[in-house]
Amino acid sequence: MIESLLKMLDSLPVGMLIIACLTLGLAPFTPPHLWEKLQLLAKGQLIRPLDWFDFLLHGTPWILLITKLVVMTRGTGKGG
């Protein structure tokens, strides 16, 4: 299972993940929606299903990019 996840992660280009982080990951830009959701999470106020959906939607590009960079630096994946 982990092998298939690493294979899928290897197939994602870093440039595309960066673009996704800068658009979907930060939209709307003033203030970034993800930042608002992180603040709600820190305060324990991230309780509505819509807030969790937003958090996952805007956070996924960041999680994928960070994971890909970690895998690339450890030499586990091919990079890309």
N, C-alpha and C positions, 0 to 999 in steps of 0.2 A: 504494500500500500504506500509506504513512504517513497519507495522507488518510483512509483507512478506519479506521485505528487512532485517529486524532484524533476521528473521528465517534463511534466506540464509546466513547471516553473522555468525550466531551461528553454522552453519554446517561447516564452514571453520576452520580447525585446526590451532592453533597459530603457531605450528612448521612448517607447510607447508607454511604459510605466511612469516615466517622468512626466510625460504630457498628461496622463490620466491624473497624476497627483496635483499638477498645477491647474487643472481645469476642474474635474469632478471633486478632487480631494480638497480643494480650497473654496469652491463655489458655495454660496455667494461670497464675494471677496471682501465685503466690509460689514462686519467682521467675518472671518472665515467660519462657516457653519460647523465644521469639525471642532474648532476651538470652543465654540459655544457648547457643543455636546460634551467635550472633555471637561469643561467647567461644571456642567450639570452632573456628570459622573462623579467628579471629585467631591461635590457637595451631597451626593446621594439622592439627587433629584431627577435622575434619568429613569423615570418610571413609566411613562406612556409608551405604548407599542410604536407609535409614530417616531418618537425620539430614538428608540433603539434601532428602528429601520434606518433613520437618517444617519445615526452613528455608524452603522455597518456599511451603508452606501458610500458615505464620504470617507470612511476609514479604510476600506478594502484596498484601494490603490496604494496607500501608504504601507499597509501590512505586506502586500505583495512585493513592493519595491524594497523594503527593508529586509524581508526574508531573502529575496533574490541576491541582494548585495552581500548579506552574511554568507549565503551558500557560495557565492563567487569568491569571496575572500578566503574561505576555508578550503576552496578547491574541490568541493564535493560535486559541483555542477560544472557544466561546460561554459556557462556565462552567456554573453550574448548581446 
